[in-house]
């Protein structure tokens, strides 16, 4: 994106645009797998909200959910898939491009004001 009229907008991933989904995938990108309770606490959301978020990301193929037991207690773990890593990288690159364009536009406006 060069900031010229007619340029294509950056390729933000619609599935990662929501803050909970972005926070979750960013966290998962830094680890192999995380337990449901850890993700819930990190994102600061309810069990229901995290469950819906994981389901949505699993449906898109960005996240893999694994269920099992730790002793007799049921547990759920989540991990970012290869396509999830790619989607996150592309989304973050698009956000960086938007920020860089805004900084350039702001610098140009400041230069015009200084003249």
LUMSE-283025 format. One line per field, with one value per residue (C-alpha): residue number from 1; residue in one letter; x negated, y negated, z negated. Coordinates in steps of 0.25 Angstrom, whole numbers, plus 5000, padded with zeros to 4 digits. Layout:
BEGIN
num	NUM, ...
residuo	A, ...
east	X, ...
north	Y, ...
up	Z, ...
This chain:
BEGIN
num	1, 2, 3, 4, 5, 6, 7, 8, 9, 10, 11, 12, 13, 14, 15, 16, 17, 18, 19, 20, 21, 22, 23, 24, 25, 26, 27, 28, 29, 30, 31, 32, 33, 34, 35, 36, 37, 38, 39, 40, 41, 42, 43, 44, 45, 46, 47, 48, 49, 50, 51, 52, 53, 54, 55, 56, 57, 58, 59, 60, 61, 62, 63, 64, 65, 66, 67, 68, 69, 70, 71, 72, 73, 74, 75, 76, 77, 78, 79, 80, 81, 82, 83, 84, 85, 86, 87, 88, 89, 90, 91, 92, 93, 94, 95, 96, 97, 98, 99, 100, 101, 102, 103, 104, 105, 106, 107, 108, 109, 110, 111, 112, 113, 114, 115
residuo	X, X, X, X, X, X, X, X, X, X, X, X, X, X, X, X, X, X, X, X, X, X, X, X, X, X, X, X, X, X, X, X, X, X, X, X, X, X, X, X, X, X, X, X, X, X, X, X, X, X, X, X, X, X, X, X, X, X, X, X, X, X, X, X, X, X, X, X, X, X, X, X, X, X, X, X, X, X, X, X, X, X, X, X, X, X, X, X, X, X, X, X, X, X, X, X, X, X, X, X, X, X, X, X, X, X, X, X, X, X, X, X, X, X, X
east	5000, 4994, 5005, 5009, 5024, 5027, 5017, 5022, 5024, 5015, 5019, 5025, 5030, 5045, 5044, 5033, 5038, 5046, 5037, 5040, 5036, 5024, 5019, 5022, 5014, 5003, 5002, 5002, 4992, 4982, 4984, 4987, 5000, 5007, 5018, 5032, 5031, 5018, 5023, 5036, 5028, 5018, 5030, 5038, 5051, 5061, 5061, 5073, 5066, 5053, 5060, 5067, 5054, 5047, 5059, 5059, 5043, 5044, 5055, 5046, 5034, 5026, 5026, 5026, 5034, 5030, 5038, 5033, 5032, 5021, 5024, 5039, 5041, 5045, 5036, 5036, 5023, 5022, 5010, 5008, 5008, 4998, 5009, 5012, 4997, 4998, 5011, 5005, 4992, 5000, 5010, 4998, 4991, 5004, 5005, 4991, 4993, 5005, 4997, 4985, 4995, 5001, 4987, 4983, 4996, 4994, 4979, 4984, 4995, 4985, 4975, 4986, 4989, 4974, 4973
north	5000, 4987, 4978, 4974, 4974, 4987, 4996, 5009, 5009, 5017, 5032, 5032, 5046, 5044, 5056, 5050, 5036, 5038, 5034, 5048, 5056, 5047, 5049, 5064, 5066, 5057, 5065, 5078, 5074, 5074, 5088, 5101, 5104, 5097, 5102, 5096, 5089, 5083, 5077, 5072, 5065, 5059, 5053, 5049, 5055, 5065, 5080, 5078, 5067, 5074, 5087, 5079, 5072, 5086, 5092, 5080, 5081, 5096, 5095, 5086, 5096, 5086, 5094, 5109, 5113, 5126, 5131, 5141, 5144, 5140, 5151, 5152, 5138, 5134, 5124, 5116, 5111, 5102, 5100, 5091, 5099, 5096, 5088, 5081, 5076, 5072, 5064, 5057, 5053, 5047, 5040, 5034, 5030, 5023, 5016, 5011, 5006, 4998, 4992, 4989, 4982, 4974, 4970, 4965, 4958, 4951, 4947, 4941, 4933, 4928, 4925, 4917, 4909, 4906, 4900
up	5000, 5004, 5000, 5014, 5019, 5025, 5017, 5012, 4997, 4988, 4987, 4973, 4969, 4966, 4956, 4948, 4948, 4935, 4923, 4916, 4928, 4931, 4916, 4916, 4929, 4925, 4912, 4919, 4929, 4918, 4912, 4918, 4910, 4899, 4889, 4889, 4876, 4879, 4892, 4884, 4874, 4884, 4892, 4880, 4885, 4880, 4883, 4893, 4901, 4902, 4906, 4917, 4921, 4922, 4930, 4940, 4942, 4943, 4954, 4962, 4960, 4953, 4939, 4936, 4923, 4916, 4905, 4894, 4880, 4869, 4859, 4858, 4862, 4876, 4883, 4896, 4903, 4915, 4925, 4937, 4950, 4961, 4968, 4955, 4954, 4969, 4967, 4954, 4961, 4973, 4963, 4955, 4968, 4973, 4959, 4960, 4974, 4970, 4958, 4967, 4977, 4966, 4961, 4975, 4977, 4963, 4966, 4980, 4973, 4962, 4973, 4980, 4967, 4965, 4979
